[in-house]
C-alpha cells in the first residue's frame, strides 16, 4: 500500500514536507507570518504535484523567454 502511495504521490509529499519544514522555520519568527507559512506549504505541494505528474517542467523558462522576446523585443 505504501509503495503505491509513494509511487503516485512521492514528490508531491516531499515537496509538501519541505514546504512544511521551511514554513516552520519561518513561522517561529512571529505569529502573524502564518499566511506566509501557508504560502510556503502550498508552493511546496504545487511543485511536488507538478513533478509527480511529469508532463511539464515546473518553471517553463523557454516559454516565458519566448513570450518576453515577442512582447518586448528591443530592436524591431
LONUKOL-741166 format. One record per atom (N, C-alpha, C): residue number from 1; residue in one letter; chain; atom name; x, y, z. Coordinates in Angstrom, 3 decimals. Layout:
<gugus>
<gugu NUM,"A","A","CA",<X,Y,Z>>
...
</gugus>
This chain:
<gugus>
<gugu 1,"X","A","N",<0.822,-1.189,0.000>>
<gugu 1,"X","A","CA",<0.000,0.000,0.000>>
<gugu 1,"X","A","C",<0.868,1.255,0.000>>
<gugu 2,"X","A","N",<1.910,1.258,0.850>>
<gugu 2,"X","A","CA",<2.750,2.450,0.927>>
<gugu 2,"X","A","C",<3.559,2.649,-0.342>>
<gugu 3,"X","A","N",<3.933,1.546,-0.983>>
<gugu 3,"X","A","CA",<4.708,1.668,-2.225>>
<gugu 3,"X","A","C",<3.878,2.308,-3.335>>
<gugu 4,"X","A","N",<2.593,1.936,-3.420>>
<gugu 4,"X","A","CA",<1.732,2.556,-4.431>>
<gugu 4,"X","A","C",<1.534,4.039,-4.131>>
<gugu 5,"X","A","N",<1.346,4.342,-2.837>>
<gugu 5,"X","A","CA",<1.186,5.746,-2.454>>
<gugu 5,"X","A","C",<2.440,6.532,-2.797>>
<gugu 6,"X","A","N",<3.609,5.964,-2.465>>
<gugu 6,"X","A","CA",<4.869,6.669,-2.728>>
<gugu 6,"X","A","C",<5.105,6.821,-4.225>>
<gugu 7,"X","A","N",<4.752,5.811,-5.008>>
<gugu 7,"X","A","CA",<4.934,5.890,-6.460>>
<gugu 7,"X","A","C",<4.020,6.942,-7.067>>
<gugu 8,"X","A","N",<2.813,7.089,-6.526>>
<gugu 8,"X","A","CA",<1.855,8.038,-7.097>>
<gugu 8,"X","A","C",<2.066,9.456,-6.579>>
<gugu 9,"X","A","N",<2.399,9.601,-5.295>>
<gugu 9,"X","A","CA",<2.438,10.924,-4.679>>
<gugu 9,"X","A","C",<3.762,11.226,-3.989>>
<gugu 10,"X","A","N",<4.837,10.580,-4.361>>
<gugu 10,"X","A","CA",<6.108,10.724,-3.659>>
<gugu 10,"X","A","C",<6.677,12.130,-3.695>>
<gugu 11,"X","A","N",<6.829,12.666,-4.876>>
<gugu 11,"X","A","CA",<7.435,14.002,-4.995>>
<gugu 11,"X","A","C",<6.521,15.078,-4.438>>
<gugu 12,"X","A","N",<5.228,14.883,-4.574>>
<gugu 12,"X","A","CA",<4.256,15.813,-4.014>>
<gugu 12,"X","A","C",<4.378,15.841,-2.497>>
<gugu 13,"X","A","N",<4.551,14.667,-1.897>>
<gugu 13,"X","A","CA",<4.691,14.565,-0.449>>
<gugu 13,"X","A","C",<5.998,15.198,0.014>>
<gugu 14,"X","A","N",<7.084,14.927,-0.696>>
<gugu 14,"X","A","CA",<8.374,15.522,-0.338>>
<gugu 14,"X","A","C",<8.308,17.041,-0.468>>
<gugu 15,"X","A","N",<7.657,17.539,-1.498>>
<gugu 15,"X","A","CA",<7.511,18.983,-1.672>>
<gugu 15,"X","A","C",<6.719,19.610,-0.544>>
<gugu 16,"X","A","N",<5.636,18.951,-0.131>>
<gugu 16,"X","A","CA",<4.827,19.487,0.968>>
<gugu 16,"X","A","C",<5.599,19.430,2.283>>
<gugu 17,"X","A","N",<6.372,18.364,2.513>>
<gugu 17,"X","A","CA",<7.161,18.262,3.744>>
<gugu 17,"X","A","C",<8.262,19.314,3.754>>
<gugu 18,"X","A","N",<8.903,19.542,2.613>>
<gugu 18,"X","A","CA",<9.929,20.590,2.547>>
<gugu 18,"X","A","C",<9.302,21.959,2.801>>
<gugu 19,"X","A","N",<8.150,22.212,2.208>>
<gugu 19,"X","A","CA",<7.459,23.475,2.464>>
<gugu 19,"X","A","C",<7.053,23.602,3.919>>
<gugu 20,"X","A","N",<6.636,22.499,4.519>>
<gugu 20,"X","A","CA",<6.265,22.493,5.933>>
<gugu 20,"X","A","C",<7.470,22.804,6.808>>
<gugu 21,"X","A","N",<8.598,22.193,6.503>>
<gugu 21,"X","A","CA",<9.819,22.441,7.278>>
<gugu 21,"X","A","C",<10.239,23.907,7.197>>
<gugu 22,"X","A","N",<10.354,24.427,5.982>>
<gugu 22,"X","A","CA",<10.761,25.822,5.834>>
<gugu 22,"X","A","C",<9.698,26.764,6.368>>
<gugu 23,"X","A","N",<8.451,26.348,6.290>>
<gugu 23,"X","A","CA",<7.374,27.145,6.874>>
<gugu 23,"X","A","C",<7.504,27.235,8.384>>
<gugu 24,"X","A","N",<7.828,26.101,9.051>>
<gugu 24,"X","A","CA",<8.025,26.130,10.500>>
<gugu 24,"X","A","C",<9.217,27.000,10.882>>
<gugu 25,"X","A","N",<10.273,26.917,10.105>>
<gugu 25,"X","A","CA",<11.437,27.759,10.380>>
<gugu 25,"X","A","C",<11.046,29.229,10.319>>
<gugu 26,"X","A","N",<10.285,29.589,9.310>>
<gugu 26,"X","A","CA",<9.875,30.989,9.176>>
<gugu 26,"X","A","C",<8.799,31.358,10.193>>
<gugu 27,"X","A","N",<7.957,30.396,10.549>>
<gugu 27,"X","A","CA",<6.850,30.659,11.464>>
<gugu 27,"X","A","C",<7.337,31.080,12.845>>
<gugu 28,"X","A","N",<8.434,30.531,13.282>>
<gugu 28,"X","A","CA",<8.944,30.865,14.600>>
<gugu 28,"X","A","C",<9.418,32.311,14.685>>
<gugu 29,"X","A","N",<9.510,33.001,13.559>>
<gugu 29,"X","A","CA",<9.879,34.419,13.579>>
<gugu 29,"X","A","C",<8.723,35.282,14.085>>
<gugu 30,"X","A","N",<7.476,34.811,14.022>>
<gugu 30,"X","A","CA",<6.351,35.595,14.506>>
<gugu 30,"X","A","C",<5.020,34.971,14.160>>
<gugu 31,"X","A","N",<4.011,35.293,14.950>>
<gugu 31,"X","A","CA",<2.688,34.709,14.772>>
<gugu 31,"X","A","C",<2.007,35.181,13.497>>
<gugu 32,"X","A","N",<2.173,36.429,13.147>>
<gugu 32,"X","A","CA",<1.451,36.979,12.004>>
<gugu 32,"X","A","C",<2.003,36.530,10.668>>
<gugu 33,"X","A","N",<3.055,35.775,10.708>>
<gugu 33,"X","A","CA",<3.615,35.250,9.465>>
<gugu 33,"X","A","C",<2.950,33.945,9.042>>
<gugu 34,"X","A","N",<1.825,33.622,9.650>>
<gugu 34,"X","A","CA",<1.120,32.390,9.333>>
<gugu 34,"X","A","C",<0.700,32.343,7.864>>
<gugu 35,"X","A","N",<0.328,33.455,7.282>>
<gugu 35,"X","A","CA",<-0.051,33.458,5.865>>
<gugu 35,"X","A","C",<1.124,33.071,4.980>>
<gugu 36,"X","A","N",<2.306,33.556,5.336>>
<gugu 36,"X","A","CA",<3.489,33.192,4.571>>
<gugu 36,"X","A","C",<3.800,31.705,4.751>>
<gugu 37,"X","A","N",<3.563,31.184,5.931>>
<gugu 37,"X","A","CA",<3.736,29.756,6.205>>
<gugu 37,"X","A","C",<2.831,28.925,5.299>>
<gugu 38,"X","A","N",<1.580,29.297,5.201>>
<gugu 38,"X","A","CA",<0.631,28.580,4.340>>
<gugu 38,"X","A","C",<1.065,28.684,2.879>>
<gugu 39,"X","A","N",<1.575,29.845,2.492>>
<gugu 39,"X","A","CA",<2.063,30.027,1.131>>
<gugu 39,"X","A","C",<3.225,29.083,0.834>>
<gugu 40,"X","A","N",<4.164,28.941,1.773>>
<gugu 40,"X","A","CA",<5.301,28.050,1.563>>
<gugu 40,"X","A","C",<4.863,26.594,1.435>>
<gugu 41,"X","A","N",<3.928,26.162,2.268>>
<gugu 41,"X","A","CA",<3.439,24.791,2.183>>
<gugu 41,"X","A","C",<2.718,24.573,0.855>>
<gugu 42,"X","A","N",<1.928,25.539,0.435>>
<gugu 42,"X","A","CA",<1.201,25.415,-0.830>>
<gugu 42,"X","A","C",<2.152,25.358,-2.018>>
<gugu 43,"X","A","N",<3.179,26.181,-2.007>>
<gugu 43,"X","A","CA",<4.156,26.171,-3.095>>
<gugu 43,"X","A","C",<4.899,24.842,-3.127>>
<gugu 44,"X","A","N",<5.283,24.328,-1.962>>
<gugu 44,"X","A","CA",<5.946,23.029,-1.907>>
<gugu 44,"X","A","C",<5.071,21.922,-2.454>>
<gugu 45,"X","A","N",<3.795,21.944,-2.096>>
<gugu 45,"X","A","CA",<2.848,20.943,-2.605>>
<gugu 45,"X","A","C",<2.684,21.077,-4.114>>
<gugu 46,"X","A","N",<2.573,22.301,-4.601>>
<gugu 46,"X","A","CA",<2.368,22.548,-6.028>>
<gugu 46,"X","A","C",<3.564,22.060,-6.849>>
<gugu 47,"X","A","N",<4.771,22.359,-6.381>>
<gugu 47,"X","A","CA",<5.970,21.914,-7.098>>
<gugu 47,"X","A","C",<6.050,20.394,-7.087>>
<gugu 48,"X","A","N",<5.764,19.776,-5.929>>
<gugu 48,"X","A","CA",<5.764,18.324,-5.859>>
<gugu 48,"X","A","C",<4.723,17.700,-6.769>>
<gugu 49,"X","A","N",<3.553,18.318,-6.854>>
<gugu 49,"X","A","CA",<2.487,17.806,-7.730>>
<gugu 49,"X","A","C",<2.897,17.909,-9.193>>
<gugu 50,"X","A","N",<3.523,19.020,-9.571>>
<gugu 50,"X","A","CA",<3.987,19.181,-10.946>>
<gugu 50,"X","A","C",<5.034,18.125,-11.293>>
<gugu 51,"X","A","N",<5.921,17.811,-10.338>>
<gugu 51,"X","A","CA",<6.943,16.790,-10.570>>
<gugu 51,"X","A","C",<6.318,15.405,-10.639>>
<gugu 52,"X","A","N",<5.278,15.137,-9.820>>
<gugu 52,"X","A","CA",<4.601,13.841,-9.860>>
<gugu 52,"X","A","C",<3.932,13.608,-11.208>>
<gugu 53,"X","A","N",<3.238,14.612,-11.703>>
<gugu 53,"X","A","CA",<2.532,14.455,-12.970>>
<gugu 53,"X","A","C",<3.509,14.354,-14.132>>
<gugu 54,"X","A","N",<4.597,15.106,-14.065>>
<gugu 54,"X","A","CA",<5.690,14.971,-15.015>>
<gugu 54,"X","A","C",<5.411,15.395,-16.431>>
<gugu 55,"X","A","N",<4.296,16.058,-16.725>>
<gugu 55,"X","A","CA",<4.037,16.445,-18.103>>
<gugu 55,"X","A","C",<4.763,17.729,-18.497>>
<gugu 56,"X","A","N",<4.849,18.691,-17.646>>
<gugu 56,"X","A","CA",<5.509,19.955,-17.958>>
<gugu 56,"X","A","C",<6.602,20.221,-16.941>>
<gugu 57,"X","A","N",<7.592,21.030,-17.321>>
<gugu 57,"X","A","CA",<8.576,21.424,-16.311>>
<gugu 57,"X","A","C",<7.919,22.315,-15.255>>
<gugu 58,"X","A","N",<8.538,22.398,-14.085>>
<gugu 58,"X","A","CA",<7.966,23.192,-13.004>>
<gugu 58,"X","A","C",<7.908,24.660,-13.412>>
<gugu 59,"X","A","N",<8.991,25.156,-13.972>>
<gugu 59,"X","A","CA",<9.034,26.534,-14.455>>
<gugu 59,"X","A","C",<9.351,26.508,-15.943>>
<gugu 60,"X","A","N",<8.402,26.835,-16.802>>
<gugu 60,"X","A","CA",<8.633,26.756,-18.248>>
<gugu 60,"X","A","C",<9.448,27.959,-18.740>>
<gugu 61,"X","A","N",<10.757,27.916,-18.473>>
<gugu 61,"X","A","CA",<11.624,29.064,-18.783>>
<gugu 61,"X","A","C",<11.611,29.397,-20.267>>
<gugu 62,"X","A","N",<11.641,28.403,-21.125>>
<gugu 62,"X","A","CA",<11.681,28.659,-22.567>>
<gugu 62,"X","A","C",<10.419,29.378,-23.033>>
<gugu 63,"X","A","N",<9.268,28.960,-22.537>>
<gugu 63,"X","A","CA",<8.007,29.615,-22.918>>
<gugu 63,"X","A","C",<7.962,31.056,-22.398>>
<gugu 64,"X","A","N",<8.434,31.263,-21.168>>
<gugu 64,"X","A","CA",<8.475,32.623,-20.606>>
<gugu 64,"X","A","C",<9.426,33.492,-21.415>>
<gugu 65,"X","A","N",<10.607,32.950,-21.757>>
<gugu 65,"X","A","CA",<11.597,33.703,-22.532>>
<gugu 65,"X","A","C",<11.034,34.066,-23.901>>
<gugu 66,"X","A","N",<10.379,33.124,-24.575>>
<gugu 66,"X","A","CA",<9.792,33.407,-25.891>>
<gugu 66,"X","A","C",<8.716,34.477,-25.790>>
<gugu 67,"X","A","N",<7.898,34.411,-24.753>>
<gugu 67,"X","A","CA",<6.852,35.423,-24.582>>
<gugu 67,"X","A","C",<7.470,36.800,-24.362>>
<gugu 68,"X","A","N",<8.511,36.880,-23.526>>
<gugu 68,"X","A","CA",<9.167,38.162,-23.287>>
<gugu 68,"X","A","C",<9.806,38.709,-24.553>>
<gugu 69,"X","A","N",<10.438,37.843,-25.338>>
<gugu 69,"X","A","CA",<11.087,38.300,-26.564>>
<gugu 69,"X","A","C",<10.069,38.774,-27.598>>
<gugu 70,"X","A","N",<8.921,38.135,-27.653>>
<gugu 70,"X","A","CA",<7.888,38.592,-28.578>>
<gugu 70,"X","A","C",<7.279,39.903,-28.114>>
<gugu 71,"X","A","N",<7.101,40.040,-26.832>>
<gugu 71,"X","A","CA",<6.421,41.217,-26.300>>
<gugu 71,"X","A","C",<7.326,42.430,-26.202>>
<gugu 72,"X","A","N",<8.557,42.224,-25.778>>
<gugu 72,"X","A","CA",<9.464,43.338,-25.501>>
<gugu 72,"X","A","C",<10.737,43.260,-26.329>>
<gugu 73,"X","A","N",<10.619,42.961,-27.575>>
<gugu 73,"X","A","CA",<11.807,42.902,-28.440>>
<gugu 73,"X","A","C",<12.385,44.311,-28.535>>
<gugu 74,"X","A","N",<13.645,44.496,-28.127>>
<gugu 74,"X","A","CA",<14.198,45.854,-28.068>>
<gugu 74,"X","A","C",<14.409,46.520,-29.430>>
<gugu 75,"X","A","N",<14.824,45.779,-30.441>>
<gugu 75,"X","A","CA",<15.088,46.390,-31.740>>
<gugu 75,"X","A","C",<14.217,45.717,-32.784>>
<gugu 76,"X","A","N",<13.052,46.283,-33.032>>
<gugu 76,"X","A","CA",<12.138,45.702,-34.017>>
<gugu 76,"X","A","C",<12.416,46.237,-35.383>>
</gugus>
